[in-house]
Amino acid sequence: MVTVGVCVRNCATTVGGAIKSIIAQDYPHECMEVLIVDGCSTDGTLSIIKKHIKGTDMKVRVFREDKGLGYARQIVVDNAHGKYIVWVDGDMILPKDFVRKQVEFMEKNPKVGIGRAMYGIWPELGPIAYLENIPFVVESFRSRKAVPLGICGTEGAIYRLDAIRQVGGFDINIKGAGEDTELAQRVLASGWAAQVTPAFFYELCKESWKGLWDQYAWWGRGGHYLFHKNRDVSMLLK
């Protein structure tokens, strides 16, 4: 059993594609469960999700929360029945072999706690989103073996559930970004490895300068919390 964890909020323009790409996976559907946590979206995200999951043969459960991303991730962990959690954001598109390749890699590498897929470039991206995507693509190709903490996030990653639970799960006090980096630091410190897998995924990056500004400001607020929780500055720079 594999759990697909989808934590979303106000991503109505992209979430339909993300859900459709999950449903289209060639991994046996009877061995998959999808846990969706909506952060009380106000833009129709939830209704779009419900429309796309209607009639699917996958096990799907939908939760709602208003306490932040760390809490949302932990809802998935607490309710997961899978050996692994494949994390999918609302702005991602998965090739149909994504889950299968991620699971096959983890099964062959029992010491890996975090398997990080590589970024691809979605052909329909506009110029701003394309430029934003390039550094992530380059970094994922540079890190073909060991993965630096800075890109150990949940996006496009598969996490071993035992590794998450061993370190106590996500910090539910983290409201915004950084909940995955903080968890990854503890997972790696406990002896698990993080490696790049053969799988690819696509991120539909922000299509406007304002969208990018808002995103980086959100990441910055998360980094501020992490720095004050853990004064190891190098953690934020790795």
BAFI-3210 file (N, C-alpha, C; in Angstrom, 3 decimals, decimal comma, padded with zeros to 6 digits):
// residues 238
n [1|2|3|4|5|6|7|8|9|10|11|12|13|14|15|16|17|18|19|20|21|22|23|24|25|26|27|28|29|30|31|32|33|34|35|36|37|38|39|40|41|42|43|44|45|46|47|48|49|50|51|52|53|54|55|56|57|58|59|60|61|62|63|64|65|66|67|68|69|70|71|72|73|74|75|76|77|78|79|80|81|82|83|84|85|86|87|88|89|90|91|92|93|94|95|96|97|98|99|100|101|102|103|104|105|106|107|108|109|110|111|112|113|114|115|116|117|118|119|120|121|122|123|124|125|126|127|128|129|130|131|132|133|134|135|136|137|138|139|140|141|142|143|144|145|146|147|148|149|150|151|152|153|154|155|156|157|158|159|160|161|162|163|164|165|166|167|168|169|170|171|172|173|174|175|176|177|178|179|180|181|182|183|184|185|186|187|188|189|190|191|192|193|194|195|196|197|198|199|200|201|202|203|204|205|206|207|208|209|210|211|212|213|214|215|216|217|218|219|220|221|222|223|224|225|226|227|228|229|230|231|232|233|234|235|236|237|238]
n.u [000,837|000,526|000,543|-000,783|-000,192|-001,842|-001,655|-003,299|-004,177|-006,163|-005,653|-006,984|-006,609|-004,775|-005,083|-006,795|-005,421|-003,384|-004,780|-005,965|-003,663|-002,795|-004,850|-004,457|-002,272|-000,122|000,434|-000,773|-004,107|-005,552|-003,688|-003,204|-003,838|-005,415|-004,919|-006,306|-005,799|-007,326|-006,711|-008,888|-009,762|-010,732|-011,348|-012,611|-011,147|-011,648|-014,108|-013,397|-011,592|-013,325|-014,942|-013,187|-012,381|-014,612|-016,078|-013,666|-011,568|-009,803|-008,944|-010,043|-009,756|-010,912|-009,856|-010,173|-008,546|-007,422|-005,056|-002,512|000,383|002,200|000,560|-001,330|000,208|000,787|-001,682|-001,986|000,109|-000,774|-003,017|-002,231|-001,947|-000,071|003,156|004,835|004,819|003,818|004,287|002,260|001,817|-000,559|000,084|001,344|002,191|002,038|003,851|002,510|003,884|004,994|004,519|005,005|007,750|008,925|008,286|009,497|012,190|012,554|012,060|014,280|016,256|016,696|017,773|017,211|015,431|014,159|013,140|013,898|012,377|013,164|013,053|011,104|010,423|007,453|005,830|004,043|004,523|004,639|006,878|007,879|007,332|008,796|011,480|011,649|011,516|013,858|016,284|015,616|015,436|018,076|019,432|018,385|019,459|022,143|022,349|022,500|022,897|023,400|021,148|021,021|020,065|018,588|016,950|015,346|012,655|009,076|007,781|007,324|008,464|009,100|008,466|009,606|007,401|008,030|010,387|009,480|007,783|009,570|011,069|009,223|007,350|005,813|006,360|003,784|003,345|004,294|003,191|003,355|005,582|008,450|008,064|008,661|011,442|012,354|011,502|012,920|015,551|015,668|015,130|017,369|019,382|018,887|019,944|018,932|019,063|018,957|018,087|018,297|015,749|014,748|012,468|010,409|008,834|006,482|006,327|003,985|004,879|004,626|002,998|003,326|005,067|004,223|003,025|005,293|006,703|004,984|005,128|007,871|008,051|006,422|007,911|010,072|009,024|008,578|011,228|012,197|010,912|012,063|014,758|014,701|013,840|015,862|019,046|021,067|022,531|023,504|021,718|019,724|021,000|021,925]
n.v [-001,195|002,197|005,529|008,499|011,738|014,764|018,043|021,024|024,434|026,963|026,633|026,547|026,909|025,028|022,569|020,645|019,382|018,179|016,288|014,686|013,577|011,971|010,061|008,816|007,154|004,317|002,500|-000,211|000,388|-000,638|-000,810|001,693|004,648|007,801|010,672|013,652|016,919|019,829|023,221|024,880|026,228|029,049|029,442|027,622|025,324|022,912|021,999|021,445|019,360|017,395|016,973|015,726|013,391|011,899|008,839|007,489|004,559|004,452|004,519|007,232|009,885|012,877|015,668|018,575|021,530|024,245|025,091|025,249|024,294|022,401|021,040|020,046|018,244|016,411|015,315|013,650|011,827|010,684|009,295|007,570|004,471|003,346|001,982|003,813|007,395|009,317|012,533|015,077|018,194|020,871|022,106|020,409|018,072|014,701|012,225|009,137|006,930|007,660|007,116|004,357|004,164|005,576|003,954|001,513|002,265|002,862|000,372|-001,022|000,246|000,167|001,769|004,331|007,129|009,279|009,793|011,615|012,884|013,969|017,249|018,149|020,069|021,547|021,663|023,732|026,012|029,508|032,343|033,481|031,512|029,462|030,385|030,439|027,748|026,586|026,709|024,744|022,430|022,199|021,900|019,472|017,691|017,995|016,795|013,882|011,690|011,701|013,832|017,265|019,019|021,311|020,784|018,758|018,704|018,021|018,137|016,355|014,102|010,917|009,554|007,429|005,928|004,865|006,251|008,879|008,636|007,690|009,931|011,510|012,842|015,634|019,095|020,521|023,133|024,746|027,049|027,910|027,680|025,424|023,312|020,830|020,856|021,112|018,694|016,915|017,450|016,282|013,637|012,939|013,353|011,278|009,104|008,123|008,048|010,393|010,338|010,803|009,781|007,782|008,941|011,510|014,735|017,417|020,873|023,436|026,400|029,770|032,196|034,916|037,941|038,995|036,754|035,147|036,775|036,770|034,052|033,674|035,385|034,016|031,648|032,847|033,667|031,193|030,283|032,065|031,199|028,637|029,268|030,505|028,419|026,545|027,381|026,827|028,109|027,082|025,153|026,408|027,107|024,955]
n.w [000,000|-000,843|000,171|-001,075|-000,448|-000,391|000,081|000,091|-000,778|-001,953|-004,839|-007,287|-010,028|-010,864|-009,549|-010,587|-012,693|-011,225|-009,636|-011,636|-012,759|-010,702|-010,514|-012,937|-012,625|-013,228|-011,300|-009,293|-008,551|-006,440|-004,520|-003,650|-001,765|-001,427|000,313|000,947|002,011|002,645|003,077|004,037|001,635|-000,392|-003,000|-004,657|-004,874|-003,431|-004,462|-007,087|-006,693|-005,626|-007,830|-009,641|-008,328|-008,194|-008,775|-009,135|-008,851|-006,810|-003,304|-001,586|000,676|002,159|003,964|006,101|007,264|009,389|010,479|009,462|007,413|008,498|010,298|008,488|006,937|008,921|009,437|007,237|007,748|010,175|009,359|007,406|005,698|004,152|003,231|002,281|001,734|-000,879|-001,831|-003,106|-004,527|-005,115|-007,484|-009,215|-011,851|-012,639|-014,403|-015,724|-014,724|-012,361|-009,510|-009,465|-010,232|-008,124|-005,896|-006,606|-006,549|-003,794|-002,647|-003,486|-002,120|000,940|002,969|002,414|003,327|002,212|-001,005|-003,759|-006,532|-009,906|-011,350|-014,153|-017,152|-017,821|-020,913|-021,511|-020,054|-019,266|-019,979|-017,518|-015,574|-016,726|-016,514|-013,736|-013,175|-014,183|-012,445|-010,499|-012,009|-012,934|-010,468|-009,546|-011,366|-010,827|-008,383|-008,399|-006,794|-003,576|-001,860|-001,235|001,779|001,230|-000,992|-000,154|000,147|000,400|-002,045|-004,950|-003,857|-002,251|000,855|003,408|005,569|008,100|008,676|008,991|011,217|013,096|013,819|015,009|013,436|011,637|012,478|013,961|014,552|012,602|010,423|007,757|004,985|004,990|006,668|005,634|005,153|007,762|008,910|007,234|007,974|010,523|009,850|008,271|010,165|011,860|010,662|008,260|004,657|001,890|-001,442|-005,029|-007,253|-010,167|-011,192|-012,736|-012,380|-012,891|-012,260|-012,012|-012,174|-010,789|-012,797|-012,912|-011,955|-009,525|-008,384|-007,992|-006,203|-003,955|-003,340|-002,664|-000,502|001,270|001,603|002,853|005,336|006,476|006,642|008,542|010,885|011,121|011,513|014,014|015,527|015,228|015,521|013,736|011,184|008,831|008,081|006,662|004,389|003,000]
ca.u [000,000|001,205|-000,313|-000,495|-000,598|-002,058|-002,000|-003,559|-004,979|-006,355|-004,909|-008,038|-006,176|-003,865|-005,296|-007,459|-004,375|-002,680|-005,625|-006,095|-002,420|-002,761|-005,798|-003,954|-001,064|-000,169|000,628|-002,077|-004,968|-005,972|-002,578|-003,018|-004,848|-005,145|-005,386|-006,294|-006,047|-007,571|-006,540|-010,035|-009,651|-011,849|-011,393|-013,181|-010,222|-012,264|-015,134|-012,688|-011,085|-014,444|-015,389|-012,249|-012,249|-015,878|-016,064|-012,373|-011,481|-008,839|-009,452|-009,772|-010,367|-010,682|-009,863|-010,020|-007,865|-007,136|-003,967|-001,227|000,894|002,746|-000,592|-001,923|001,070|000,684|-002,954|-001,689|000,932|-001,584|-004,058|-001,655|-001,812|000,961|004,552|005,450|003,945|004,210|003,710|001,886|001,251|-001,648|000,579|002,199|001,684|002,831|003,765|001,720|004,733|005,688|004,430|005,664|009,199|009,314|008,198|010,529|013,473|012,617|012,140|015,650|017,191|016,027|018,345|016,780|014,195|013,555|013,486|013,546|012,280|013,780|012,168|011,039|009,847|006,178|005,967|003,105|004,841|004,952|008,296|008,246|007,333|009,905|012,711|011,616|011,675|015,181|017,227|015,243|015,806|019,543|019,840|018,037|020,412|023,449|022,290|022,013|023,007|022,957|020,342|021,248|018,885|017,821|015,925|014,761|011,265|008,092|007,320|007,939|009,266|008,494|009,031|009,324|006,576|008,775|011,348|008,730|007,297|010,718|011,540|008,133|006,432|005,980|006,132|002,444|003,311|004,727|001,986|003,601|006,628|009,583|007,730|009,313|012,882|012,585|011,380|014,012|016,770|015,621|015,210|018,761|020,179|018,644|020,669|018,352|019,653|018,081|018,695|017,497|015,147|014,654|011,178|010,310|007,533|006,422|005,737|003,414|005,340|003,829|003,062|003,448|006,078|003,577|002,884|006,609|007,007|004,193|005,649|009,150|007,778|005,887|009,066|010,894|008,415|008,863|012,640|012,350|010,520|013,046|015,992|014,526|013,712|017,167|019,962|022,082|022,311|023,863|020,560|018,957|021,818|022,337]
ca.v [000,000|003,480|006,678|009,744|012,844|015,990|019,160|022,121|025,592|028,001|026,348|026,121|026,951|023,920|021,338|019,644|018,628|017,351|015,151|013,806|012,830|010,927|009,023|008,143|006,377|002,910|001,652|-000,844|001,292|-001,282|-000,661|003,126|005,477|009,222|011,478|015,057|017,852|021,170|024,232|025,793|027,054|029,954|029,708|026,525|024,184|021,689|021,515|020,881|018,064|016,455|016,668|014,829|012,096|011,190|007,664|006,810|003,291|004,591|004,906|008,666|010,553|014,317|016,312|020,029|022,055|025,673|025,319|025,410|023,212|021,331|020,287|019,334|017,095|015,414|014,610|012,564|010,834|010,000|008,484|006,782|003,026|002,913|001,854|005,057|008,516|010,111|013,859|015,776|019,526|021,219|022,678|019,403|017,107|013,480|011,203|008,001|005,934|008,334|006,372|003,054|004,349|005,974|002,795|000,549|002,765|002,716|-001,049|-001,460|001,019|000,196|002,758|005,659|007,589|010,277|009,652|012,886|012,812|015,074|018,215|018,319|021,362|021,378|022,396|024,841|027,099|030,823|032,704|033,684|030,199|028,697|030,853|030,019|026,297|026,138|026,379|023,497|021,354|022,082|021,385|018,062|016,912|018,049|015,973|012,600|010,669|012,287|015,033|018,254|019,312|022,393|020,297|017,540|018,981|016,994|018,231|015,379|013,162|009,797|009,421|006,173|006,271|004,534|007,325|010,036|008,345|007,515|011,233|012,226|013,491|017,050|020,118|021,038|024,567|025,476|027,456|028,040|026,885|024,986|022,129|019,653|020,970|020,853|017,246|016,250|017,572|015,278|012,316|012,708|013,282|009,992|008,046|007,788|008,747|011,001|010,150|011,102|008,610|007,932|009,518|012,929|015,374|018,777|021,888|024,569|027,553|030,990|032,793|036,379|038,399|039,116|035,412|034,735|037,574|036,239|032,731|033,802|035,983|032,926|030,830|033,601|033,604|029,854|030,241|032,828|030,319|027,561|029,808|030,752|027,121|025,901|028,465|026,362|028,864|026,265|024,376|027,194|027,385|023,723]
ca.w [000,000|-000,932|000,452|-001,784|000,405|-001,165|000,964|-000,837|-000,365|-002,973|-006,069|-008,213|-011,427|-011,194|-008,785|-011,417|-013,379|-010,242|-009,262|-012,797|-012,951|-009,664|-010,899|-014,138|-012,338|-013,619|-010,114|-009,012|-007,794|-005,194|-003,573|-003,425|-001,103|-001,609|001,443|000,538|003,114|002,132|004,114|004,006|000,429|-000,651|-004,436|-005,422|-004,924|-002,914|-005,387|-008,242|-006,246|-005,518|-009,187|-010,306|-007,656|-008,280|-009,632|-009,214|-008,127|-005,713|-001,988|-001,404|001,821|002,137|005,277|006,078|008,446|009,330|011,430|008,797|006,593|009,330|010,811|007,359|006,630|009,984|009,235|006,299|008,460|011,192|008,733|006,319|005,818|003,227|003,651|001,823|001,384|-002,040|-001,609|-004,332|-004,299|-006,012|-008,740|-009,830|-012,816|-012,552|-015,454|-015,235|-014,068|-011,262|-008,250|-009,638|-010,204|-006,773|-005,005|-006,999|-006,044|-002,334|-002,331|-003,762|-001,294|002,244|003,875|001,975|003,958|001,332|-002,412|-004,405|-007,990|-010,640|-011,990|-015,596|-017,531|-018,495|-022,175|-021,672|-019,137|-019,791|-019,804|-016,114|-014,931|-017,309|-015,877|-012,334|-013,107|-014,624|-011,365|-009,835|-012,924|-012,894|-009,163|-009,416|-012,163|-010,146|-007,169|-008,891|-005,749|-002,308|-002,053|-000,185|002,583|000,639|-001,927|000,424|000,470|000,093|-003,426|-005,840|-003,066|-001,554|002,200|004,098|006,718|009,320|008,935|009,508|012,567|013,986|014,308|015,674|012,522|011,298|013,498|013,666|014,827|011,414|009,709|006,326|004,358|005,802|007,476|005,055|005,406|009,190|009,100|006,526|008,782|011,585|009,223|007,895|011,386|012,519|009,963|006,961|003,517|000,889|-002,751|-006,214|-007,880|-011,628|-011,583|-013,051|-012,206|-013,431|-011,388|-012,731|-011,399|-010,883|-014,131|-012,835|-010,994|-008,218|-007,847|-007,504|-005,011|-002,841|-002,991|-001,972|000,805|002,090|001,960|003,801|006,674|006,985|007,005|009,784|011,984|011,254|012,073|015,437|016,198|015,155|015,175|012,812|009,967|007,662|007,674|005,707|003,217|002,347]
c.u [000,876|000,184|000,143|-001,058|-000,666|-002,524|-002,117|-004,303|-004,994|-005,474|-005,869|-007,577|-005,336|-004,246|-005,987|-006,457|-003,632|-003,490|-005,776|-004,833|-002,225|-003,645|-005,287|-002,728|-001,224|000,189|-000,735|-002,945|-005,453|-004,892|-002,275|-004,175|-004,434|-005,760|-005,204|-006,644|-006,159|-007,508|-007,620|-009,935|-010,907|-012,062|-011,954|-012,293|-010,917|-013,317|-014,505|-012,142|-012,208|-014,961|-014,497|-012,122|-013,539|-015,773|-014,731|-012,386|-010,441|-009,564|-009,056|-010,490|-009,975|-010,832|-009,788|-009,351|-007,638|-005,985|-002,594|-000,700|001,514|001,652|-001,222|-001,110|000,911|-000,646|-002,746|-000,914|000,084|-002,608|-003,537|-001,589|-000,691|002,312|005,309|004,366|004,561|003,504|003,459|001,281|000,206|-001,220|001,506|001,443|002,613|002,728|003,104|002,554|005,416|005,689|005,174|007,185|009,692|009,334|009,271|011,901|013,599|012,728|013,551|016,676|016,616|016,599|017,946|015,447|013,421|014,055|012,977|013,527|012,905|012,719|012,239|010,436|008,579|006,166|005,075|003,379|005,073|006,387|008,721|008,334|008,485|011,224|012,786|011,932|013,098|016,145|016,904|015,608|017,310|020,001|019,523|018,964|021,804|023,502|021,797|022,119|022,476|022,233|020,630|019,949|017,989|016,774|015,362|013,289|010,334|007,690|008,072|008,735|008,420|009,221|008,653|008,570|007,284|009,755|010,661|008,329|008,441|011,165|010,404|007,201|006,741|005,753|004,800|002,319|003,760|003,500|002,185|004,710|007,696|009,321|008,435|010,824|013,207|012,490|012,553|015,315|016,803|015,729|016,662|019,650|020,018|019,265|020,098|019,045|018,559|018,777|017,725|016,996|015,079|013,367|011,300|008,921|007,625|005,748|005,234|003,710|004,454|004,061|003,186|004,524|005,468|003,406|004,187|006,981|006,274|004,724|006,950|008,990|007,258|007,007|009,932|010,336|008,653|010,300|012,918|012,005|011,573|014,329|015,863|014,308|015,059|018,159|021,123|021,828|022,566|022,675|019,775|019,708|022,193|021,473]
c.v [001,251|004,579|007,866|010,875|014,140|017,083|020,423|023,260|026,604|027,784|025,855|026,076|025,746|022,585|020,255|018,762|017,707|016,106|014,170|012,984|011,761|009,754|008,200|007,268|004,911|001,957|001,050|000,020|000,681|-001,193|000,806|003,698|006,925|009,982|012,949|015,923|019,250|022,176|025,293|026,773|027,887|030,191|028,567|025,304|022,884|021,136|020,901|019,495|017,038|016,049|015,606|013,470|011,274|010,026|006,955|005,516|003,324|004,905|006,354|009,161|012,022|014,880|017,824|020,475|023,550|026,054|025,415|024,134|022,076|020,433|019,452|018,099|015,996|014,663|013,427|011,455|010,020|009,047|007,553|005,302|002,485|002,740|003,136|006,125|009,234|011,457|014,558|017,125|019,840|021,836|021,718|018,584|015,895|012,677|009,955|006,943|006,473|007,505|005,044|003,191|004,738|004,770|001,775|000,968|002,541|001,255|-001,586|-000,794|001,200|001,205|004,183|006,007|008,560|010,051|010,859|012,716|014,058|015,972|018,085|019,682|021,116|022,225|023,614|026,004|028,400|031,196|032,878|032,349|029,343|029,081|030,414|028,535|025,838|025,831|025,070|022,292|021,113|021,453|019,907|017,185|016,922|017,085|014,575|011,490|011,238|013,602|016,022|018,611|020,347|021,959|018,959|017,737|017,867|017,004|017,240|014,313|012,026|009,644|008,055|006,509|005,964|005,635|008,545|009,799|008,174|008,837|012,086|012,991|014,965|017,947|020,799|022,522|025,399|025,775|027,458|027,139|026,473|023,757|020,882|019,677|020,646|019,360|016,513|016,324|016,508|013,859|011,984|012,567|011,949|008,818|007,613|008,588|009,389|010,884|010,521|009,798|008,820|008,617|011,013|013,441|016,787|019,697|023,048|025,830|028,774|031,680|034,313|036,736|038,539|037,745|034,888|035,480|037,019|034,881|032,828|034,469|034,919|031,992|031,535|033,569|032,225|029,716|030,975|031,956|029,250|028,066|030,027|029,458|026,424|026,923|028,023|027,007|028,003|025,440|025,084|027,413|026,134|023,441]
c.w [000,000|-000,669|-000,393|-000,931|-000,384|-000,210|000,115|-000,162|-001,503|-004,215|-007,156|-009,663|-011,827|-010,580|-009,605|-012,143|-012,447|-009,901|-010,428|-013,010|-011,883|-010,070|-012,082|-013,877|-012,729|-012,477|-009,763|-008,092|-006,487|-004,120|-003,289|-002,621|-001,271|-000,442|001,074|001,738|002,529|003,276|004,075|002,839|000,220|-002,148|-005,271|-005,532|-004,532|-003,871|-006,634|-007,893|-006,228|-006,896|-009,826|-009,623|-007,731|-009,256|-009,743|-008,414|-007,020|-004,416|-001,748|-000,161|001,792|003,547|005,076|007,370|008,269|010,263|010,776|008,170|007,400|009,874|009,701|006,995|007,684|009,933|008,290|006,998|009,425|010,588|007,642|006,671|004,941|003,894|003,317|001,657|000,192|-001,920|-002,936|-003,952|-005,363|-007,316|-009,472|-010,871|-012,773|-013,845|-014,877|-014,518|-012,813|-009,980|-008,359|-009,552|-008,811|-005,823|-005,339|-006,480|-004,540|-001,926|-002,533|-002,850|000,114|003,236|003,514|002,641|003,086|-000,086|-003,181|-005,917|-008,623|-011,271|-013,511|-015,889|-018,336|-019,762|-022,315|-020,717|-019,886|-019,470|-018,351|-015,392|-015,440|-016,643|-014,414|-012,206|-013,371|-013,466|-010,657|-010,700|-012,867|-011,587|-009,021|-010,242|-011,525|-008,967|-007,516|-007,852|-004,437|-002,578|-000,927|000,527|001,928|-000,362|-001,461|000,756|000,055|-001,374|-004,314|-005,122|-002,519|-000,225|002,761|005,388|008,034|009,685|009,521|010,962|013,567|014,592|014,871|014,767|012,285|012,511|013,178|013,976|013,630|010,554|008,196|005,847|005,365|006,620|006,953|005,281|006,857|009,486|008,460|007,317|009,871|011,031|008,872|009,128|012,101|011,776|008,628|005,871|002,674|-000,455|-003,866|-006,822|-009,404|-012,092|-011,870|-012,656|-012,749|-012,419|-012,239|-011,932|-011,645|-012,224|-014,099|-011,810|-009,604|-007,572|-007,286|-006,227|-003,795|-002,379|-002,206|-000,609|001,773|002,534|003,007|005,210|007,297|007,421|008,304|010,989|012,210|011,904|013,573|016,216|016,291|014,649|014,286|011,455|008,723|007,186|006,588|004,403|002,453|001,130]
res [m|v|t|v|g|v|c|v|r|n|c|a|t|t|v|g|g|a|i|k|s|i|i|a|q|d|y|p|h|e|c|m|e|v|l|i|v|d|g|c|s|t|d|g|t|l|s|i|i|k|k|h|i|k|g|t|d|m|k|v|r|v|f|r|e|d|k|g|l|g|y|a|r|q|i|v|v|d|n|a|h|g|k|y|i|v|w|v|d|g|d|m|i|l|p|k|d|f|v|r|k|q|v|e|f|m|e|k|n|p|k|v|g|i|g|r|a|m|y|g|i|w|p|e|l|g|p|i|a|y|l|e|n|i|p|f|v|v|e|s|f|r|s|r|k|a|v|p|l|g|i|c|g|t|e|g|a|i|y|r|l|d|a|i|r|q|v|g|g|f|d|i|n|i|k|g|a|g|e|d|t|e|l|a|q|r|v|l|a|s|g|w|a|a|q|v|t|p|a|f|f|y|e|l|c|k|e|s|w|k|g|l|w|d|q|y|a|w|w|g|r|g|g|h|y|l|f|h|k|n|r|d|v|s|m|l|l|k]
***
